[in-house]
Amino acid sequence: MSGKNLFLIGSKPSLEEVLENRENRFILESKLAEKYSLPVLVFKLNIPGPVKNNEIIQKVFQKGCEEIQSMLKKSNWNILYKKFLNISTGPEYFAVVNTDNERKLKKETIQLEQTEYGRIYDIDILVKNGKGEVFTINRTSLGYPERKCLICEKDAKVCSRSRAHTVEEMQKKLTEMILRNKIV
């Protein structure tokens, strides 16, 4: 297991592609929240480094989609709309969930993100407020702590901003997690 890196080969989008996709994602999220007036679940992966899509990333993403489907089914939540994107910036899944309890939905997704390999997952819940503005329900508003760094367990945002760990260190940690959990 040591020495392997599952994230060396695959699509390496340009900064322009990443920024354009971020804008396109925001537009789609806003349109869905506006059209349905229900929570919009957006699922992506946290993959450090230039490679954002490959066969391994697809398998991890598929595993996450299966877990999300299982969680929704267990809670008796129906999906009114869904869309999968397999693009160079990484796979993405959008679902409009038929529930009026977006806080419970966010709590359930946090539970998925807190499993060992679920730490790779990035699941957002977006809702429209009374003023018609679309916003993301964040973890801290529900009493959960910020996400922890994969390497040192400190606040992930702090480590990311300070570049406390190299891309290679993070990729190796993700590789170990994926292989240990037999995702691939």
C-alpha positions in Angstrom: 0.0 0.0 0.0 2.8 2.4 0.8 4.3 4.3 -2.1 1.1 4.0 -4.3 -0.7 7.1 -5.5 -4.0 6.6 -7.3 -4.1 10.2 -8.4 -1.3 10.6 -10.8 -3.1 9.8 -14.1 -6.4 11.3 -15.3 -8.0 14.6 -16.4 -6.2 17.7 -15.3 -8.5 20.6 -15.9 -7.1 24.1 -16.4 -7.8 26.9 -13.8 -10.2 28.4 -16.4 -12.1 25.1 -16.6 -12.3 24.9 -12.8 -13.6 28.5 -12.5 -16.1 28.0 -15.4 -17.4 24.8 -13.9 -17.8 26.5 -10.5 -19.9 29.2 -12.1 -22.0 26.7 -14.1 -22.6 24.7 -10.9 -23.7 27.8 -9.0 -26.1 28.6 -11.9 -27.6 25.1 -11.9 -27.9 25.0 -8.1 -29.7 28.4 -8.1 -32.1 27.4 -10.9 -33.0 24.1 -9.2 -33.6 25.8 -5.8 -35.7 28.4 -7.5 -37.7 26.0 -9.6 -38.5 23.5 -6.9 -38.3 25.5 -3.7 -36.9 22.3 -2.1 -33.4 21.3 -0.8 -30.8 20.7 -3.5 -28.2 18.1 -2.7 -24.9 18.6 -4.5 -22.3 15.8 -4.2 -18.6 16.2 -5.3 -15.3 14.8 -4.1 -12.4 16.5 -2.3 -9.5 15.5 -4.5 -6.2 17.4 -3.9 -3.9 18.0 -6.8 -4.3 18.5 -10.6 -6.0 15.2 -11.4 -9.7 15.6 -10.8 -11.2 12.7 -12.7 -10.0 9.1 -13.5 -11.3 5.6 -13.1 -10.5 5.5 -9.4 -12.2 8.8 -8.7 -15.3 7.5 -10.6 -15.4 4.4 -8.4 -15.2 6.4 -5.2 -17.9 8.8 -6.6 -20.1 5.8 -7.5 -19.7 4.5 -3.9 -20.7 7.8 -2.5 -23.8 8.0 -4.8 -24.9 4.6 -3.6 -24.5 5.7 0.0 -26.5 8.8 -0.7 -29.3 6.8 -2.4 -29.4 4.4 0.5 -29.6 7.3 3.0 -32.4 9.0 1.1 -34.3 5.7 0.8 -33.9 5.0 4.5 -35.4 8.4 5.4 -38.2 7.9 2.8 -37.1 11.0 0.8 -37.9 11.0 -2.9 -35.8 12.6 -5.5 -37.8 14.9 -7.8 -34.8 15.7 -10.1 -31.3 14.3 -10.5 -28.4 15.0 -12.8 -25.0 13.3 -13.0 -22.0 15.1 -14.6 -18.8 13.3 -15.6 -16.6 16.2 -16.5 -12.8 17.0 -16.4 -13.2 18.9 -13.2 -14.6 15.9 -11.4 -17.8 14.0 -11.2 -20.9 15.8 -9.8 -24.3 14.7 -8.7 -27.3 17.0 -8.2 -30.6 16.0 -6.6 -33.7 17.9 -5.6 -35.0 16.1 -2.5 -38.6 16.1 -1.6 -38.4 17.1 2.1 -39.3 20.1 4.2 -36.7 19.1 6.7 -33.5 20.4 5.1 -31.7 20.4 8.5 -32.3 16.7 9.0 -31.1 16.1 5.4 -27.9 18.0 6.1 -27.4 16.1 9.4 -27.7 12.8 7.5 -25.2 13.9 4.8 -22.8 15.0 7.6 -23.0 11.4 9.0 -21.9 10.1 5.5 -19.0 12.6 5.4 -17.8 11.5 8.8 -17.1 7.9 7.9 -13.4 7.3 7.1 -13.7 7.4 3.3 -16.7 9.7 3.5 -14.1 12.4 4.4 -13.4 12.4 0.7 -17.0 13.4 0.1 -18.2 17.0 -0.3 -22.0 17.0 0.1 -23.8 20.4 0.1 -27.4 21.1 0.8 -28.7 24.3 -0.7 -32.0 25.9 0.1 -33.9 29.1 -0.8 -34.7 31.4 2.1 -37.8 33.5 2.5 -36.2 36.3 0.6 -35.6 34.1 -2.4 -31.8 33.9 -1.8 -30.1 30.5 -2.2 -27.7 29.5 0.5 -25.8 26.5 1.7 -26.6 25.0 5.1 -23.3 24.7 6.9 -22.1 22.2 9.5 -21.5 24.8 12.2 -25.1 26.1 12.0 -26.2 22.7 13.1 -23.7 22.4 16.0 -21.1 20.3 14.1 -17.4 21.3 14.1 -15.6 22.3 10.9 -14.2 19.4 8.9 -10.9 18.0 10.0 -7.8 17.7 8.0 -7.1 14.2 6.6 -3.5 14.3 7.8 -3.3 16.1 11.1 -7.0 16.4 12.3 -6.8 20.2 12.7 -9.4 22.4 10.9 -9.2 21.4 7.2 -9.7 25.0 6.0 -6.8 26.2 8.1 -4.5 23.5 6.7 -5.7 24.1 3.2 -5.1 27.9 3.3 -1.7 27.6 4.9 -0.7 24.7 2.7 0.3 22.8 5.7 0.6 19.5 3.8 1.9 18.7 0.3 -0.5 17.5 -2.4 1.5 14.2 -2.5 1.0 13.7 1.3 -2.8 14.2 0.9 -3.0 12.0 -2.2 -1.1 9.2 -0.4 -3.5 9.5 2.6 -6.5 9.3 0.2 -4.9 6.3 -1.6 -4.4 4.5 1.7 -8.0 5.2 2.8 -9.4 4.0 -0.6 -7.4 0.8 -0.6 -8.0 0.0 3.1 -11.8 0.4 2.6 -11.7 -1.7 -0.6 -13.5 0.9 -2.7 -11.5 -0.1 -5.7 
